[in-house]
């Protein structure tokens, strides 16, 4: 043992972890068995209550009533039903044991004789699938027959208990054994289910434990449930969480350094240095349309990172990107990639705006202007107009001079997610942005006429006050587009028009939505 301390330590640690897991499994199993047995007891109680109620009615019928189909007699029989909540109706039998009259519809046009063998019970003979004529149609019920009368049992009296606590229910002696309920997992139960089935039966092949409870009598009733591993912990998550935490702690004590190192290699904080390379940048483009004409006037560039065969979305990598100080590298890579793609693929056109999102700390006029001018020059295009977006939440006095200089350089300035921040109107007016973009949360609630959506006219008024045009984001329905247009919103984008899409799809979209109309 002294020569191999690590092996011995791992062996003892994981042996203890397995022992704890086994103990937790046994506790969970015991709790689940108690719960299952209680559920079976409820099923049998409900069935006994129905049987007792119907049995009392049958006793009353056979002691003091006659199978007479006259209106007066049927009214008396209907009166008896009020004292028995589990009885749906009463049927009268003729000398050939045929149903010829019911309290629901009166005399039948044709007497009916059940083709079932039935199940002998302590209160009478049960016929399960018997049609009961009603004024509004026919329902299939279980009828209990004694003497010249049949009583229709309320069909839903035990259904809730069956569905909640049983996977299958069987009744009757061996020769009459009949399944009276089957749940979604009835295929895993015994068929047929013998009255002598053991209380617990392990099915190794199906990894299931069958629990059976049988109530003896003239017609034994057997209730069976199937337990599988997930069932043991479904209602005992706290116990499972504690056990897993303890097992995890034991494993952590012997492998902490390796685990943390491996986790670091797999973390976004580590991988972002590799992912944030121009070769891994993927740009999607969402069209921006003029609401009055429906023509495409530009697009917003939305970036993803390629990680093997998967795409990583901004909410997954932005925190790590900022934390590792890669914001400028990312913005430069995205803007370069988008302008190169669009410059090489788009046909020549006028007034086509490309909206680029930059981190607030990167909105420095000298750096952005030098970068974008060099990128645009490399494309050989002079017809693409660049729109720089800054979210209202990040709109601060510090970036106002930079935005004004960028605007003077010929870039369009857009305040994104307008309405969600607390920007000062005077500060907005100093920048005089070209566009205010209404946040999609306002648009989502338009058709419900909420207080939030009622602020849209106020935003439009602010835009007019600062001589800006309005773009509505998140338009998902034609009704929203019509309402926004009626309010005076000039432009819009959203899933109603198109989702963000790769370049090839975007170009196909432009073929049918030309920016020239």
N, C-alpha and C positions, 0 to 999 in steps of 0.2 A: 504493500500500500504506500509506503514511503517513497518507493522508486517512481511511482506514477501518481503523484498527488492530483494532477489536473484531471486525469481520467477517473480517479476515484471520486474526486469532488463532483464532477459532472454526473457520474453514475448515481451517487447518493442524492444529489440535488434533484435530478430528474425523477429518481425513484420516489422521493418524497412528494414531488409535484404530481406524479401519477397517482399516488396514494390519496392525496387530497382531492384530486379530480374524481377518483372513484368514489370517495366518501360523499362528495357533493352530488354525484350522479345518483347514489343510493338514496340520499335525502330527497332529492328532487323526484325520484321515482315513487318514494313513499308518499310524498305530498300529492303527487298526481293520482296515485291509486286511491287515496282517501277522497280526493275530489271526484274521481270517476265513480267510486262506490256510492257517494252521496248523490250523484246525478242519476245513477241507476235506481236508487231508492226513490227519488222523486218521480221517475218514469212509472215505477210500479205503483206508487201512491196515487198518481193521477189516473192510471188505468183502473185501480181498485175503486177510486171515487166514482168514476164513470160507471163501472160495473154495478156498484152498490145502488147508485141512483136509478139506473135502468132496471135493475132487478126489482127494486121496490115498485116501480111503475108496472112491470109485468105482473107482479103479485097482485096489485090492485085490479088490473084488467081481468085476470083469470079468476079472481074471487068474486067480483061483483058486476062485471060488465058482459055484454053479449056482442057478438060480431054482426051488429045490425048497421046497415049503411044509410039509415034514415037521417035526415038533417038534424032531428032532435038528438039522436044518439051521437052523431058526430060532434055536435056542440058540446055534449057532456064529455066526450073524450078529449076534445081540445082544451076543455077546462082543466083536465088532469095534467096536461102538459105544462101548465104554468107552475106547477110545484116540482118540476123535474128539469133542471137547467141543462142536463146533458142529453135530453131526448129531443130529437128534431121533429118527429112525427110518429103517428101510429097507423099501422096497416091491419086490415081485417082479412082473414083467410076463410076460404070456403071449405067444403067437405073434402075436396081433393088437394088441400093445402096450397091453393093458389091465391095470390094476392088479388083481391077484386075491388078493394075500396081503401082509400087513405084519408086521413084527416086533412091533408093538404088540398086534394082535388076532388074528393068524393069518389063515386063509383067509376072504375076504369072501364074503358071501352072493351078491352080484352083482358081477362084475368092473366096474371103473370106467375109463372112457376120458376123458381131459381134452378139453374142447371148445376150450381155448385154442390159439392158434397157437404159443405159446411164444417164447422168445428164445434164439437160438444163442449159446453162450458157449464159452470155451476148455476148460472141463471137461465140457461137455455141454449139453443143452437145458433151459432154465429154464421151469417152469410156476408162475406166481406164486400164483394163488388156487385151490389144490388142497385139497380136504377130506381131512384125515388122521383116520381113525377111531381113537379111543382107547377104553380100557375105560370111562372115565367120560364119554364123549361124543366130539364131533368138533371139531377145530380146523382153521383155515385156515392153511396154510403154503405156503412156496415149495419145490417139488420140483425136483431136478436129475436129469435122466435121461441115462444112458449105457448102451447095450446093453440087457440084460434087467433092469436095476435102476434104481430111483429112490431118492434119498436126500432125506429131509425136513430142511431147514435149520432150526436153532434160531431161532424167530421173533423173539426179543428180542436176538439176538447183536449187531446193529448199531443197535438202536432208540435207545439212549441217545445215541450219537454223532449219529444223524440229528436227533433233537430238539434237541440242544444246538448243532449247528453248521450245519444246513442248513434251507432253506425248501422245497426240492424236490430230488429225486434222480431222474434218468432213466437208463435203460440200454437197450442194443440198437442194432443198425444202424438206418439211416434207415427201412427198410421195417418194422422190428420195434420201433421206438422206443416205450418204455413207461415211464410214471411209476411208480416203486416206492416213493416216499415223498412226502407233501405235508404241510407244516407250516401253522401258523395264517396265515402271510402268503403262501401259495402263489398266491393270486389276483394278487399283484404280480409273479410270476415269468413266464418265457417258457413258453408252452404251444403246441406241443411245444417242448422244449428241444433244439436241434440240437447234435450233437457238434462242430460248427464254430462255436458261439457264441463271441464274443470274451470275453476274460477280464473286461473292464470294459465296462459298457454303461450309459449315463446315460439315464434316463427322465424327461425334463423335465416331462411332463404329470403324473406321479405324484410328482414330487420324490423320486426314489429312484435308487440306484445298484445295479445288479445285478452281482454278482461270480460268475463261473463258472469252475470247474476241471474239466477233462475228462481222464480216464485212457484213452488209446487202447487198442485191442486188438480181438479178435474181436467183443466186445460192449462198445463204448465206454460208459463210465459218466461222467455229468456231474452235478456237484454245484453248486447255485446258491443263493446267499444274497442277500437284499435289504437294503441299508443305507439308513436314513433318518437325518435330521439328529440326532434324539435318541440314536441308537445310537452316534454318534461320541464322545459325552461320557459315556456311561453308566458306563464303567470308568475315566474319566480326569477325575474331578471336581476333583482338585487343579489340573490344568492349566487347566481351565475357570475355576475360582475365581480363579486368579492372573491370567488374561487379563481377566476381568471386573473384578477389582480395579484393574488398570492402566488399563483403559478408563474406569472410574468416576473414577479419580483425574484423568485428563486432562479429563474433563467438569467435575469439581469445581473445577479451577483457574480455569476461565473463567466459572463460574456459581455460585460458592459462596454469595454473599450472597442471591441470589434463591432458590436451593434451600432454604437454611436458613429463610428467611422463610416460604416456602410450606409447608414441613414444619411450621413452628410453627403456622401457621393450621390445619393439619389434625390437629395433635396433640390428645390428650385434655386435656392441661394447659391448652390455650387454649380448647377447646370446652366444658369442664366448667362454665365460668361461664354459658354459654348453656343448657346442658342441665339444670343444677341449678336449674330454675325449676318452680314448682308445676304449670304447664301441661304440662310434659314428664314429670312423675312418673306412672308406671304401677304400680299395686299388684296383686300376685297373692296369692291366699289359699290356704293349705294347711290342710285340716281337721285338728283334733286330736280323737281319738276315745277314749271310755272302752272299754278292751279287754274288760271283762266284759260290757257290754251292746251295744257297737257303736254307741252314740249319739254324735253330734257334740256336743262340749262347748265348742268354740271354734275358733280358727284362728290361725295365725301369719301375719303380714304380711311379705311379701317384695317388695322394691322393684326396679324396673327404670327406666331412663330411655329416653324415646322420642327417637330421632334420625332424623327424617324418617319413613320407612316401617319402620325397623328398631328393634328393642329392644336396648339396651345393658345387659349384665348386670353385677352388682356387681364381679366380679373384673376387669372391664375399666375401671371408672371409680373404684373406691374409692381406689386409690393417689393418683390425681390429685385427688380430692376432699379427701383429708386434706392433701396437699401445698399446696393452694390455700386451706386454712383454711375450707372450706365445710361442715364436718361438721354444725354446728348448723343451718345453713340446710337441709341435706338432711334431717336427722332431723325438723325441724319440718314441712317440706313433706310428707314421707311420712306422718307421724302425722296431720296435718290431712287429707290426701287420703283416707287409709284410714278414719278415723272419720267423715268426711262421707259417703263412699260407703256404708259399712256402716250408719250411722245412718239414711240415707234409704231404704235398700233392705231391711234385715232386718226381719222381723216382730217384734213384741214377744215377748220371751222372758226367761227367768231364767237366771242363772249362765252367760251366754255370754261367754267370755273372749277378748279380743283381745290377742295377744302382739305387742309392738312391740320392735324391736331399736334400741337407742341406742348411739352411740359411747361408750366409757368416759369420755372427757373431758366428755361432755355430761350425765352422770348427776349433775347438781346439783339438789338438791331444789327450791330456790326457782324456778329457771327452768323445770324440767319441770312442776312442779305448776301454776304460773301458766298455762303454755301449754296443758296438757291440760285443765284445768278450763274454760278459755275455749272450747276446741274442743268439748268434750263439751256444754257449755251451749248452744253454737250449734246442735248437732244436735237438741236437745230430748229427748234420750234419757237415761234414768237406769238402764237395765237392762244396759248394756254394762260389763263389768268389764275393767279395763286390767291387763295383765301386762307388766312391764318385764323384758327379758332382758339379761343381761350374761354374756359368755363367761368360762369359768373361767380361760382364759389371761390375761384382762385383770382378773381379780379381785385387788384389791390392798387393803392396809389403808386407803389414802386414801379409797376410795369406800364403805367399810363404814358410816361414820356417815350418809352421804347415803342409802344404801339402807335403813337402819333408819328414817330419817325418812320416806322415801317409803312404806315398808311401814306405818308408823303413820298415814299419810294415807289408807290404804285401797287402795293399789296392791299388786297381787301381784308378788312378786319371784321371778325364775327364773334359775338359773345354767345357762347353755347350754354344750353341748359338755363336759359334766362327765366327768372321767376323763382328759382330754388335758392338763390343766395340773398345777400343783403347789400347789394351794391348801391352806392350813393348816386342819385340821379345826376347830380352835378359832375361827378367823376366820369359817369358814362358819357355825358354831353361833351366833356373835354376831349374824349377819344373820338366821338362822333363815329361810332362803328358803322360799317356799311350794312351789317345784318344783325338782327337780334333773333336768336333761334329759341322758339318757345319749347320748353321742356316737355317731353312726351307725357309726363304725368298729368299735365293739364289737358292734353288732347284725349287721353284715355277716358277721362270722366265727362267728356262733353255731352254724350248722349244721355247721361244720367242727370245732367243739369245741376251738378254739385257746386258748392261754394267755390271750390278750387277752379273749376272750369269757368266760372263767371268772371274770373280775373283776366281772361284772355283779352277782352276789350281794353282793359287797363294797360296791358302790355303793348297792345297795338297803339294806344294813345302815347305811351312812352316812346315807342319807335318813331312816331310822327314828330314828337317833340325834339328828338335828337337827330331827325332827318335820316332815319335808318329804314331799311326794308325788313320784312318779317318772313322768317322761315319756320314752319311748324314741323316738329319732329314727331315720329311715332304714329303717323296716320295709318290706321288699320282698316277703315271702312270708307265706302263712298259717301256715306252720310256725313262723316267727319270732314271729308274733303269739301263737300258742298257748304257746310256750316262755316268752315274757316274762310273759304272764298267769299262768302256773303259778309263776313265780318271785316274783310279787307286784307286778309293775309295773302301775300303775293306768291309765296313758294312753299313747297312741302316735300317731305320725304317720309317713307315708312313702308311697312309690309303691304299696304294696299297697292302701292305702285311696284315695288320690287324689294327683295331682301338684299343685303350686301352679297356680292357675287364675285367669283374670280374673273379675271380679265376676259377670257374667251366668252363666258356667258354675258358679261357686260357689253361686249362688242355686238353680240347677237341682239341684245336688248336695244342698243342704239339704232340698229337697222330698222326697227319698227317704231322707235321713239326718237326721231332725229332732232338734235338740238336746233336745227334750223326750221323746225315745224313740220 
